[in-house]
């Protein structure tokens, strides 16, 4: 028996959003992209939250990137072009560790946005 949490594969939408966010070029991006095929979701941040914790198995090569938020942010607009929120990818020990959807306003989203509504910028 292991102490690893119960996990599930990335949903198709989670996969597409991560591919979009990791499409930006920054140090470590290629290694993080290489982790996607083996990345699993360990838990949502809340019962209705689209933000999730991620796990990459120990045998998958690490990215040479410091812990925290990657230097690429996804700005999310709604269908009318209004600013709606941001997508952040977290890394721990060179591995993908979380996908966060922070929003502006009073109504929390219950699902990730369509990647077509996301503009990625590198800071």
URNOR-V189744 format. One record per residue. N is the residue number from 1. SS is DSSP state (H for helix, E for strand, - for the rest). Layout:
n: (N	N)
ss: (SS	SS)
This chain:
n: (1	2	3	4	5	6	7	8	9	10	11	12	13	14	15	16	17	18	19	20	21	22	23	24	25	26	27	28	29	30	31	32	33	34	35	36	37	38	39	40	41	42	43	44	45	46	47	48	49	50	51	52	53	54	55	56	57	58	59	60	61	62	63	64	65	66	67	68	69	70	71	72	73	74	75	76	77	78	79	80	81	82	83	84	85	86	87	88	89	90	91	92	93	94	95	96	97	98	99	100	101	102	103	104	105	106	107	108	109	110	111	112	113	114	115	116	117	118	119	120	121	122	123)
ss: (-	-	-	-	-	-	-	E	E	-	-	H	H	H	H	H	H	H	H	H	H	-	-	-	-	-	-	-	H	H	H	H	H	H	H	H	H	H	-	E	E	E	E	E	-	-	-	-	-	-	-	E	E	E	E	-	-	-	-	-	-	-	-	-	-	-	-	E	E	-	-	E	E	E	E	E	E	-	-	-	-	-	E	E	E	E	E	E	E	E	E	E	-	-	E	E	E	E	E	E	E	E	E	-	-	-	-	-	-	-	-	-	-	-	H	H	H	E	E	E	E	E	-)
